């Protein structure tokens, strides 16, 4: 496994490449062109510039998270083929630069949802939190205002101002899209891009929905073992796979993460490993990576990834805000660095016990 960290670029991130380089065991970053809108073709010079910047810092681009998918593709609009062609062009350009993992999602409107970006815990740290009762009571305008006020001044991925300005239009766009139509549109998209992915050996790794159930009446399909297996079998290609996100799938306590990992052997291209604390139906707080701090068995998760022979990229996911750090919620340096050390400790023990 290759340990990485997500990096949002010097324009958007409080964490620098120099700091990431100093975390023991981290050899690469997962990044993207955050000033490129969904549907746009990525410019070669921008890809090369960010690649050089990362490599000059002694790291490598281990994967892209994300090449965002235009809504026309998700809803199956008449103009979707144009945006698919743009996506293919971007994949070709990434492939020529030897960037071979792309994490993406197929979530309508919101990439992820939380009711609180800075819930205070007993230890004084703050975490991202979700409470379905609060979500059900709040209107979208108030939610957007709340997200903006607690973002510490950072632009949140998936909640960009340009996108949120079209929120009513987006909801109308998805009005007639149900789970089956979303699956059909995903299949159409994957069938179109797989020849290019196979040519350049680009592994497409879909991210599970976060949380793993419908929100605001919008369809959600990447929520459980059954649907993930449907995804990897409906388009038969070694490049069609999954980002195993323990926090997103783990938001639903009915999801057995260890069993899901075993069932997806050979189809996991990327792993996001983080912990959450279940608080009741539709309620959870994010937690430190340590197993005892949340509800997930992180040792069992890492052990299962190791046992199935997973050798792809892995990163600690969201962290707590600790030690007074001000950063994009979930993406500070300190707690994610602690997460790296913890996960690497588990991995080292597995490797030595396995010899």
N, C-alpha and C positions, 0 to 999 in steps of 0.2 A: 504494500500500500504506500502511496505517496501522500505525505501530509502537506496540506496547503491551507491558505487563508483567503477569504474573499476580500478583494480590494476594489474600491469604487473609483479609483483614480485620484490624482492629487487635487483636482478641482472640487471633488465632492466628498472626500474622505478625510477624517481627522487623523487616521493612522497612515504612517509613511512606509514606503518600501524599505527604507533603512531600518525601521523598527521591526518590520516583519522578518527581515533577513536575520535579525538577532534572536529570534525564537528558535531554540534548538529543535532540529528535526524538520523544520519547514523549508521546503525546497522550491515551492512555486506558489503562484497566486491564481485565483479564478477571478476573471474580470470581464469587462465589456466596454463598448463605446457608449457611455451614458448620455452623451449629447446627441445620439442618433435615435430618431423616432422609429417606432414599429412600421415596417413596410419600406423603409429607405434602404437602398443598397449601400453597404459599408464601403468607404473609400479605401483603396489599397494603401495610400500614404498614411492614413490614420491607423490602420491595422499595424503597419510596419513601425510607426512612431511609438505606439504603446508597447509593442513587443520589444523594441530597442530599449525603451525606458526601463522595463522590467528586467531585461537581461543585463543592463548596465548596473543594476542594483544587486546582481549576483543571484537572481532568481529566474524562473521561467514562467511563461503563461501555460499552466497545466490544463486549462479549459476556459470556455467562455460561458458566462452566466449573466445575461442570457442574450440570445438573438431573439428578441421579442416578436411574437406573431401578430400580424395585423388582424384587427377584428373582422374584416371581410372574409378572411380565411376561416375563422372560428364559426361565423354564422352562415358561411356558404353563399355569400353575395355573388352577383353576376361578375364582379370585377376581381374575384379571388385569384384567378389564374395570373393576373398581372403581378399581384403581390407574392405569389408563390415563385414566379420567375425571378423576382427581386431577391427573394430568400435564397434561391438556388445560386444566384450570382454571388451573394455574400458567402455562402458555404464554399464555393469554388475558391474564392479569394482567401478564406481562412485555411482551406486545405493546402493551397500552394505555399502558405507560410508555416505548414506543419503543425497547425493547431487542430487537434483531432477529437476534442470532446466539447459538445454543446449541450448545456442544460437549458431546458425551455419548459414552459407550462402552457396549458390549454384552458386556463380558468377564465370565465367570462367576467369582464369589468375589473374585478379586484384580484391581484395576484395573491394577496393574503389580507386577513382582517383581524384586528384586535380591538377590544373595548377600552384598553388602557395601555399606553406606551411606557408608563413609568409608575407602576404600582409599587408602593413601598413595602418591603418585607421586614420581618422582625430583626434581621441583622443590619438594617439600614440601607441595604442595596435596593435598587429598583429593577423591575423586570417588565417585559411585555406580558399582558394578561388578556384572557378572553372570558366573557360572561355572556351567554346567550340571552339571558333575561335583560341585561342592559342593552344588548344589540337590538332586541325586539322592541324596546321602548324608545330608542333614539331615532330621530329622523336623519336622513343622510347629510343634510346641511350641517347639523350639529356635530355629526361624527367627523365630517371633514374638518370642521373648525377645531375639534378636540385633537385630531391627529396632527394638525398643523401647529397647535399651541404646545404640544409636547414633543416635537421633533428636534428640539434643541437647535433649530435654525437650519437643519439639514433637509435636503430633498429626499423623500422616501421613495425607494424603488417600487414601481407599481402604483404609486399615488402621486405621480408628477402633476404639477399644477395644470399643464396643458391638457392632460388627460381628464383630470377632475373637473375642469371647466366644461367638459362635454358629458357630464355624468347622466343627465336626463336623456340625452340623445343615445348614450350607450345602453341604458336600460331599455329604451324603446327598440333598439336594434336587436336585442336578445329576446324580445317579447314572445316570439314563436319558436324559440329554440329550446328543445327538451334534451334529456340525456341521450336518447337515441340519435337525434340529429347531430348533437355535438360529437358523438362517437363516429358517425358517418363522415362528418367534415374532417375529423382528425385522421381517419383512414385515407381519405382523398389526399390530404396534405402529405402524409407519410409516403404514400405510394408515388407521389410526384417527386419527392426529394431523395428517396432511397438510392436511385442509380448514382446520383452525385456523391452521396455519402459513401457508398461502396467504392466508388472510384478513388476517393481520397482517404478512405478508412476513417471517416468522421462518425463518431459514436454519438447518436442523438439520445439524450437521457431526460425523459419527461419527469417533471417535478410533481409530486402528489399535491392535491389541493389542501389548502391551509386556511381554516380547519377542515377536517375530513367529513364535511356534511354540507348541505345546501345553506347558503347565506343570502338573505334578502330576496328569497324566492328564485335565485339564479341556479341553473343546473350545475352540478359538480359530478365529475365522472372518475377522477383519479383519487379514489377515497378508500379502497379496500383491496384485499388480495384478489378477489374474483375479477375486478375491473382491471387491475394491473396485468394479470395473466391474459385477459382479453386483449389488452393493448399489445403485448409482446407477441401474441400469436396471430393477430388479425393482419399484420404485415410482416411476412417472414423474411427477416434480414438480420444478419449479425450486428448491423448498425442500429437497429431499433431496440432501445432499452430504456432503463429507468434510473432516475436519481433516487436512491433509497434515503428518504428524509425521515429520520426517526421521530422528530418532533411533530411533523405534519401528520403522518400516519398515526403516531402515538396520541394525538389529540383525542382520538376515539378509543376508549379503553377496550372496545371489542376487537380491535386489531392486534393480533399476536405478531409482534415485530420479528421475533426469531423465526416463526413459521413462514412469514412472508419472505424473509431473506432466503431461507432454504428453497422455497418454491420458485424464486427468481434466479437461481444459480445460473451463471453465465449471461444473465441479462441486466445485471447491475453494473452500470458504467461509472457511477459517481455515488459517493455516500456523504450525506450531511448527518453528522452524529451530534445530537443534543438531547437534553433531558427536559421533561416537563412534570408538573405536579398536578394530578387530578384532584379537583375540589368538589366534584359533583357532576350531575348530568349537564353537559354543555358548558362546563366551567373548568378552566385550567390556568395555572401560572407557569411561565417558563422558569427554569431553575438552573443552578450550577450543573456542570457536567457530571459531577460525582453522583453515583447511583443513589446514595442515601439522601441526597438533597431533593430528589424527585420521585417519580413513580416508575421510571424505566430502569431496567437492569442493564447498565452500560457495559459491564463485563460480558454478559451473555450476548449482547449485540455484537461487540467486537470479536468475541470468540467465534460466533457463527459466521461472520464475514471472513474470518481467517480460515475456518474449516471448509468453507465452500470454495476456497482458492481465490477469493476476490483480491486482485492486485491493482485496482484502479486508484483514482484520486479520492481522497477523503478530506473533509475539513470539519473542524468544530463549527457548530452553527451559532445561533444567537447566544450572546452572553449577557450576564447581568451588568448593570452600571455600578461599578464599585470604585472606592478610593477617590471619590470626587471627580471622576473623569466625565467630561462632557463630549458626547459623540452622537453619531446617528444611533437611535435606539436599537439595541441588540448587537451593535457592531463596533463596540469599543475595543481597545487593545488588551486591557488587563485581563478580563475574565476569559476572553477567547484564548489568550496565551496560556492561562491556567488550564483551559480545556485541552489545548494541544499537549501540554506536559502530562496530563492525566491519561489521555488516550494513547500517547506514545508509551507511557508506563505499562498500560495494559497490553499493548502490542508487543513490547519487548518481552514481557513475561510469557505471552503465548508462543512467541518464536523460540524462546529458550526451553520452555516446557515441551515444545513439539519436536525438539531435536533428539 
